[in-house]
Amino acid sequence: NNIYRALSSLASSDTKYKVEIVVINNNSTDRTQMVLDELSVRNYLQPKQGTPYARQLGLQKAKGKYHLCADSDSFYPPKWIDLMVKPMIKNKNIVGVYGRYSFVPPKGQGRFAFWLYEKFTGITIRIRKYRHEYLNMLGFNMGLVTDIGRSVDGFRVSSVRKFDNAAGSNYFVEEAEDGRMALALLTTGKLKMVTASKARVYTSSRRLMYEGGVSNAFKSRFRKQGKQMGEYITGQNQPPKLDS
């Protein structure tokens, strides 16, 4: 159901560009492949489990000049594509973009608690933008210049994220392929945050639910971000240098 809804939103895009949709089946064991075959969407199987492998294969198979990453549990507004690539087209120094997002609450829950969570996250994103911007780039709502992303091998990581990567779980991984790509892109140019309301993506709240709900997730992030806020402002503990 997720992949069908995500693809429906992307296929309904209102764009002036020629666009291809490429789906990576990351070793799914459900009926995902059946849905992809029935929809006749271009897709590839990545048997190595983990989001870095899936994103890297998608980047390798893509034909476009600009590459946008999307996830199957998210919904993309009609103008998302054009608004995301616009900064890279207008300014050749911008080699990567990232956008804003909101959570879709579980059935029976309202949006207010998630709205508060998003407001806090938005403030954190603005503060991190100046000295730790690579932390703002999230895989389900990001884009890059395709050839540059390939040249810097940006999705390569030492620890692989799987499933929802919920904080506190025994499979949680701190290093992420989206942040790693952002760091690699910053060696060649600049990143840009797309703030247009019509580019806002709506994504599943399942990760917050796996962390015990929005309240527990908020408390956990508030403590963590509070400790790191000084670093974000002063620039202490700069991001790690990438391996050559």
C-alpha positions as CSV (number, residue, x, y, z in Angstrom):
1,N,0.0,0.0,0.0
2,N,2.8,2.4,0.9
3,I,4.7,2.0,-2.4
4,Y,1.4,2.4,-4.4
5,R,0.5,5.6,-2.7
6,A,4.0,7.1,-2.9
7,L,4.2,6.3,-6.6
8,S,0.7,7.7,-7.2
9,S,1.8,11.1,-5.7
10,L,5.0,11.1,-7.8
11,A,3.2,10.1,-11.0
12,S,0.8,13.1,-10.4
13,S,3.6,15.6,-10.4
14,D,3.0,18.9,-12.1
15,T,6.4,19.4,-13.7
16,K,7.8,21.1,-16.9
17,Y,10.8,18.7,-17.0
18,K,11.2,15.2,-18.4
19,V,11.2,12.9,-15.4
20,E,11.9,9.3,-14.8
21,I,10.8,7.3,-11.8
22,V,13.2,4.5,-10.7
23,V,12.2,2.2,-7.8
24,I,14.7,0.1,-5.9
25,N,13.2,-3.0,-4.3
26,N,15.6,-3.5,-1.3
27,N,15.1,-7.2,-0.9
28,S,11.4,-7.0,0.0
29,T,9.8,-10.1,1.3
30,D,6.2,-8.9,0.9
31,R,4.2,-8.2,-2.3
32,T,6.1,-5.1,-3.2
33,Q,7.5,-6.6,-6.4
34,M,4.0,-7.7,-7.5
35,V,2.8,-4.1,-7.2
36,L,5.8,-2.8,-9.1
37,D,5.3,-5.4,-11.9
38,E,1.6,-4.5,-12.2
39,L,2.3,-0.8,-12.3
40,S,5.0,-1.4,-15.0
41,V,7.3,1.1,-13.2
42,R,11.1,0.8,-13.9
43,N,12.6,-1.0,-10.9
44,Y,15.6,-2.9,-9.8
45,L,16.3,-5.5,-7.0
46,Q,19.0,-4.6,-4.5
47,P,19.5,-7.9,-2.6
48,K,22.0,-6.2,-0.1
49,Q,19.8,-5.0,2.8
50,G,20.1,-1.4,3.9
51,T,19.2,2.1,2.7
52,P,22.7,3.0,1.6
53,Y,22.8,0.1,-0.9
54,A,19.3,1.0,-2.2
55,R,20.1,4.7,-2.6
56,Q,23.4,4.0,-4.3
57,L,21.8,1.6,-6.8
58,G,19.2,4.2,-7.6
59,L,21.8,6.8,-8.2
60,Q,23.7,4.4,-10.5
61,K,20.7,3.6,-12.6
62,A,19.3,7.1,-12.9
63,K,19.7,8.9,-16.2
64,G,18.7,12.5,-15.2
65,K,20.9,15.5,-14.6
66,Y,19.4,16.0,-11.2
67,H,18.5,13.2,-8.8
68,L,15.8,13.4,-6.1
69,C,15.5,10.8,-3.4
70,A,12.0,9.6,-2.3
71,D,10.9,6.9,0.2
72,S,7.9,4.6,-0.1
73,D,6.3,5.8,3.1
74,S,6.1,9.4,2.0
75,F,3.8,11.6,-0.2
76,Y,5.1,14.2,-2.6
77,P,3.1,17.3,-3.6
78,P,2.7,18.2,-7.3
79,K,5.3,21.0,-7.4
80,W,7.9,19.1,-5.4
81,I,10.1,18.1,-8.3
82,D,10.3,21.6,-9.9
83,L,10.8,23.4,-6.6
84,M,13.5,21.0,-5.4
85,V,15.6,21.2,-8.6
86,K,15.1,25.0,-9.1
87,P,18.0,26.1,-6.8
88,M,20.5,23.7,-8.6
89,I,19.4,25.0,-12.0
90,K,19.7,28.6,-11.1
91,N,23.0,28.4,-9.2
92,K,25.7,26.0,-10.3
93,N,27.4,26.3,-6.9
94,I,24.4,24.6,-5.3
95,V,25.0,20.9,-5.6
96,G,22.5,19.5,-3.1
97,V,19.1,20.5,-1.7
98,Y,16.8,19.4,1.1
99,G,13.2,20.3,2.0
100,R,10.8,20.5,4.9
101,Y,8.4,17.8,6.0
102,S,5.4,17.0,8.2
103,F,4.3,13.7,9.7
104,V,1.2,11.8,8.9
105,P,-0.3,10.8,12.3
106,P,-1.4,7.2,13.0
107,K,-5.1,6.4,12.5
108,G,-7.1,8.0,15.3
109,Q,-4.5,10.5,16.4
110,G,-4.5,14.3,15.7
111,R,-1.8,16.5,14.2
112,F,-1.2,18.9,17.2
113,A,1.5,16.9,19.0
114,F,3.3,16.3,15.7
115,W,3.0,20.0,14.8
116,L,4.8,20.9,18.0
117,Y,7.5,18.4,17.3
118,E,7.9,19.8,13.8
119,K,8.2,23.3,15.2
120,F,11.0,22.3,17.5
121,T,12.7,20.4,14.7
122,G,12.4,23.4,12.4
123,I,14.2,25.6,14.9
124,T,17.0,23.0,15.2
125,I,17.3,22.8,11.5
126,R,17.7,26.6,11.2
127,I,20.4,26.7,13.8
128,R,22.3,23.7,12.3
129,K,22.2,25.3,8.9
130,Y,25.2,27.5,9.5
131,R,27.8,25.1,10.8
132,H,26.3,21.6,10.7
133,E,24.1,21.7,7.7
134,Y,24.9,18.2,6.7
135,L,22.7,16.9,9.5
136,N,19.6,18.5,7.9
137,M,19.7,16.4,4.8
138,L,17.3,13.5,5.0
139,G,17.0,10.8,2.5
140,F,13.3,10.9,1.8
141,N,13.4,14.6,0.9
142,M,16.7,15.5,-0.7
143,G,18.3,16.1,-4.1
144,L,21.6,16.5,-5.8
145,V,23.5,16.9,-9.1
146,T,23.6,13.3,-10.3
147,D,27.2,13.3,-11.7
148,I,28.6,15.0,-8.6
149,G,26.8,12.5,-6.3
150,R,28.4,9.7,-8.3
151,S,31.8,11.3,-8.4
152,V,32.0,11.7,-4.6
153,D,30.6,8.2,-3.9
154,G,28.5,9.9,-1.3
155,F,26.2,7.1,-0.1
156,R,29.1,5.0,1.1
157,V,29.0,4.4,4.8
158,S,30.8,2.0,7.3
159,S,27.6,1.1,9.2
160,V,24.4,0.3,7.4
161,R,20.9,1.5,8.4
162,K,18.1,-0.9,8.2
163,F,14.3,-0.7,8.7
164,D,13.2,2.4,10.6
165,N,16.5,2.9,12.5
166,A,14.6,3.8,15.7
167,A,16.7,5.5,18.4
168,G,17.3,3.2,21.4
169,S,16.8,0.0,19.3
170,N,19.6,-2.6,19.1
171,Y,19.9,-1.9,15.4
172,F,20.2,1.9,15.6
173,V,23.1,3.3,13.6
174,E,24.3,6.9,14.1
175,E,26.0,7.2,10.8
176,A,23.6,7.7,7.9
177,E,24.0,7.6,4.1
178,D,22.1,10.9,3.6
179,G,24.4,12.8,6.0
180,R,27.4,11.2,4.4
181,M,26.2,12.3,1.0
182,A,25.7,15.8,2.3
183,L,29.3,15.9,3.7
184,A,30.6,14.7,0.4
185,L,28.6,17.3,-1.6
186,L,29.9,20.1,0.6
187,T,33.4,19.3,-0.6
188,T,32.3,20.4,-4.1
189,G,29.7,23.1,-3.5
190,K,26.9,24.3,-1.3
191,L,23.6,22.9,0.0
192,K,20.3,24.7,-0.1
193,M,17.2,24.4,2.0
194,V,14.0,24.5,0.0
195,T,11.4,26.3,2.2
196,A,8.5,26.7,-0.3
197,S,5.3,25.4,1.3
198,K,4.3,23.6,-1.9
199,A,7.5,21.5,-1.6
200,R,6.6,20.2,1.9
201,V,6.6,16.4,2.0
202,Y,4.3,14.3,4.2
203,T,6.0,11.2,5.7
204,S,5.1,8.3,7.9
205,S,5.4,8.8,11.7
206,R,6.3,5.1,12.2
207,R,9.8,5.9,13.4
208,L,8.4,8.1,16.1
209,M,6.0,5.4,17.1
210,Y,8.8,2.8,17.3
211,E,10.5,5.2,19.7
212,G,7.5,5.1,22.0
213,G,5.3,7.8,20.5
214,V,5.7,11.4,19.6
215,S,6.0,12.5,23.3
216,N,8.9,10.1,24.0
217,A,10.6,11.0,20.7
218,F,10.3,14.7,21.5
219,K,11.8,14.3,25.0
220,S,14.7,12.2,23.6
221,R,15.5,14.6,20.9
222,F,15.1,17.6,23.1
223,R,17.7,16.2,25.5
224,K,20.1,15.3,22.7
225,Q,19.7,18.5,20.7
226,G,19.9,20.6,23.9
227,K,23.3,19.1,24.7
228,Q,24.5,19.8,21.2
229,M,23.1,23.3,20.7
230,G,26.3,24.9,21.8
231,E,28.2,23.0,19.2
232,Y,25.7,24.0,16.5
233,I,26.1,27.7,17.4
234,T,29.9,27.9,18.1
235,G,31.0,25.4,15.4
236,Q,32.8,23.2,17.9
237,N,33.2,19.5,17.0
238,Q,33.1,20.1,13.3
239,P,31.9,17.2,11.1
240,P,34.3,14.3,10.5
241,K,36.6,14.4,7.5
242,L,35.8,12.0,4.7
243,D,38.1,9.2,3.8
244,S,39.9,9.8,0.5
